[in-house]
């Protein structure tokens, strides 16, 4: 699963808007939009924050890899 798909999956699972997810991660709305459109890969620090946030909410991506 590409990072862009992971971002969208997590956001939909948590019922968050792009703006709400951006606020949770401390990034801009435009950053979330770019990530979802696969226009830009995140910096390592931001990617780490995203995965830590998902883990804290009980979201894993292993189950999505098989789909």
Helices and strands as residue ranges (DSSP letters): H 3-13, H 18-25, H 29-36, H 44-56, H 62-65
